[in-house]
Amino acid sequence: MCQGSIEELEQLSGVRVTDLHKDSIDHITIPSKQGKGDLKRVDEVFDCWFESGSMPYAQCHYPFENKELFESGFPADFIAEGLDQTRGWFYTLMVLSTALFDKPAFQERRNASPTSAIQRLFPTYKN
């Protein structure tokens, strides 16, 4: 179950919420509408990099539907992101794609340096 707002969480749980940080909401439970006891927050959310790396498949709801749409755009011609994404997003894209299809999720990768982007916006900036 995923709440769409603080108001919805308060309505379902009966608890006033002023802080959404983990330590402030872990004690909150919601009575199951199906009579299955109390619902509580999952202890740990799955790795956000894995979820991001699943993007090529998830955006098309592949393999459950849109097979042709997915296959027509996979692998991507290129992906571009900051160098800091290499260990997370790029790596997960590659691992999932290799495991599922025995090929990379992208043909080419471009890294953007935060410093070079700042220098393009502000030519007088010196690192």
C-alpha positions, 0 to 999 in steps of 0.5 A: 500500500502506498499513500498519496499524501500526508493527509491520506496517511493521517486519515488511514492511520489516525496519527497526525504526521509532521515529519516523514523521516523514517524514525518518525513514521516507523511506529505508524500502522494502518488497519487492514481493510481486508481484516488481515491485521495492521499494515506497517511500513516495509523495513527497507525499501529496495535499492533505488539504483536497482529501481532506476536500472529497471527503467528501460523495462518498467517504463513499457511494462515489459514483458507483460505488454508493449513487447514491440515498443520495448524491442524497437527501442532497446538497447538505447542508442546512448545514455548520458548522466553525471560521472557519479551515476556510474556505480549506481545507475549505469552499473545496474542497467548493465547488470540487468540487461546482461542477465536478461538479454545477454547484451548491454542496455545502451550502445554508448554512454556519455558522462557529463562533468558537473564542473564542465556544465558549470563552466559552460553556464558561467564561463568565468568560473574557475575550479 
